Amino acid sequence: MFKTPDIPTDNLYKFISIFGLAIFALAIYIFVNNQQSFENSIINSNINHSKILLEKSQSDSKRIILDEKIEMLRIKIKVNYGIENTLKISEPEYSKISNKEDFEKDYEKLKAFELDNLLLGDKAFHIEKNLKKNHENINVYTTIPMLILSVIGIALMIAGFSLWYSRTQKYYDKQLRQ
């Protein structure tokens, strides 16, 4: 059976230095692991970015079609119902309409087209913005904690080894020489 080495806990200074070494090793392991996941996220985000650009180009062509539909519907509303400004309908204009049911359907359809047109442009913009924000967050939130852990580990290691050497090992060496 495999036997693990015992941690030297006979001296507090040795324990501090080995604990610092363990923290430093953990920081390096986490940094390497996060770097690997960061590279994978960059690859995935590049793929997502390409998909977004493709979706944006498709949405641009959809927007052109929607713009044409909106314009045709506005012309239809102007001609059929005698309304100049289809965005804002005044009360007198509305009261002059004879077929209110058809007008309501056309007007709702116009509003739905305009909303779809707005959402097409916003979707690609927000996805691209979130992608850039994720890149910044991953870079900031992985590097700084690993740097802090590394500094703490190195400081504990140096302090533990130097205290151990200066306060105990020197005396053991003197005793061995005599």
C-alpha positions in Angstrom: 0.0 0.0 0.0 1.2 3.5 -0.8 2.2 5.5 2.3 2.0 9.3 2.2 4.8 11.2 3.9 4.0 12.8 7.2 3.8 16.5 7.4 6.4 17.9 9.8 4.3 19.4 12.5 7.0 19.1 15.2 7.8 22.8 14.7 5.4 25.6 14.1 7.8 27.3 11.7 8.1 24.2 9.5 4.3 24.0 9.5 3.9 27.6 8.4 6.5 27.3 5.6 4.9 24.0 4.3 1.4 25.6 4.5 2.8 28.6 2.5 4.2 26.2 0.0 0.8 24.4 -0.3 -0.9 27.8 -0.8 1.6 28.7 -3.5 1.2 25.4 -5.3 -2.6 25.7 -5.1 -2.4 29.2 -6.6 -0.3 27.9 -9.5 -2.6 25.0 -10.1 -5.7 27.3 -10.0 -4.0 29.8 -12.3 -3.0 27.2 -14.9 -6.5 25.6 -14.7 -8.2 29.0 -15.1 -5.8 29.9 -17.9 -6.9 26.8 -19.7 -10.6 27.6 -19.2 -9.9 31.2 -20.2 -8.4 30.0 -23.5 -11.4 27.7 -24.0 -13.8 30.6 -23.3 -11.9 32.8 -25.8 -12.3 30.1 -28.4 -16.0 29.7 -27.6 -16.6 33.4 -27.6 -14.9 33.7 -31.0 -17.3 31.1 -32.3 -20.2 33.0 -30.6 -18.9 36.2 -32.1 -18.9 34.7 -35.5 -22.4 33.5 -35.0 -23.5 36.9 -33.8 -22.0 38.6 -36.9 -23.8 36.0 -39.1 -27.0 36.6 -37.2 -26.5 40.4 -37.4 -26.1 40.2 -41.2 -29.2 38.1 -41.4 -31.1 40.5 -39.1 -29.9 43.4 -41.3 -31.6 41.7 -44.3 -34.6 41.0 -42.1 -34.7 44.7 -41.1 -34.7 45.8 -44.7 -37.7 43.5 -45.4 -39.4 44.7 -42.2 -38.7 48.4 -43.1 -40.4 47.8 -46.5 -43.4 46.1 -44.8 -43.7 48.9 -42.3 -43.6 51.5 -45.1 -46.2 49.6 -47.2 -48.5 49.3 -44.1 -48.0 53.1 -43.3 -49.0 53.9 -46.9 -52.0 51.6 -46.7 -53.1 53.2 -43.4 -52.7 56.7 -44.9 -54.6 55.9 -48.0 -57.4 53.8 -46.5 -58.0 55.6 -43.3 -56.8 59.1 -44.1 -54.2 59.3 -41.3 -51.0 61.3 -41.9 -49.0 60.5 -38.8 -49.2 56.7 -38.1 -47.1 57.0 -35.0 -49.5 59.3 -33.2 -53.2 59.3 -34.0 -55.3 62.2 -32.7 -58.9 61.7 -31.4 -60.5 63.6 -34.3 -58.7 61.4 -36.9 -59.8 58.3 -35.0 -63.4 59.4 -34.9 -63.5 59.9 -38.7 -62.5 56.2 -39.3 -65.5 54.3 -40.6 -64.1 50.7 -40.3 -62.5 50.8 -36.9 -62.0 47.0 -36.7 -59.8 46.8 -39.8 -58.0 49.9 -38.7 -57.2 48.4 -35.3 -55.9 45.2 -36.9 -53.7 47.2 -39.3 -52.5 49.5 -36.6 -51.6 46.6 -34.3 -49.8 44.9 -37.1 -47.8 48.1 -37.7 -46.9 48.3 -34.1 -45.8 44.6 -34.0 -43.6 45.2 -37.1 -42.0 48.3 -35.6 -41.3 46.4 -32.3 -39.8 43.4 -34.2 -37.6 45.9 -36.1 -36.3 47.4 -32.9 -35.7 44.1 -31.3 -33.7 42.8 -34.3 -31.2 45.6 -33.9 -31.0 45.4 -30.1 -30.5 41.7 -29.8 -27.2 41.5 -31.7 -25.9 44.7 -30.0 -26.6 43.4 -26.4 -25.2 39.9 -27.1 -21.9 41.4 -28.5 -21.7 43.8 -25.5 -22.2 40.9 -23.0 -19.5 38.9 -24.8 -17.0 41.7 -24.3 -18.0 42.2 -20.7 -17.4 38.5 -20.0 -13.9 38.7 -21.5 -13.0 41.5 -19.2 -14.6 39.8 -16.1 -12.8 36.5 -16.7 -9.4 38.3 -17.1 -9.8 40.5 -14.0 -11.4 37.9 -11.6 -8.9 35.2 -12.3 -5.6 37.0 -12.3 -5.9 39.2 -9.2 -6.9 36.4 -6.7 -4.2 34.1 -8.0 -1.6 36.9 -7.6 -2.8 37.5 -4.1 -2.7 33.8 -3.2 0.8 33.5 -4.7 2.1 36.5 -2.7 0.6 35.1 0.5 2.0 31.7 -0.1 5.5 33.0 -0.9 5.4 35.3 2.1 4.4 32.4 4.4 7.0 30.1 2.9 9.9 32.6 3.3 8.8 33.7 6.8 8.4 30.1 7.9 11.7 28.9 6.5 13.7 31.9 7.7 12.2 31.7 11.2 12.7 28.0 11.3 16.3 28.4 10.3 17.2 31.3 12.5 15.3 30.2 15.6 15.7 26.4 15.7 18.1 25.0 13.0 21.1 27.2 14.0 20.9 25.8 17.5 20.6 22.2 16.3 23.6 22.7 14.0 25.6 24.1 17.0 24.7 21.1 19.1 25.8 18.7 16.3 29.2 20.4 15.9 29.9 20.1 19.6 
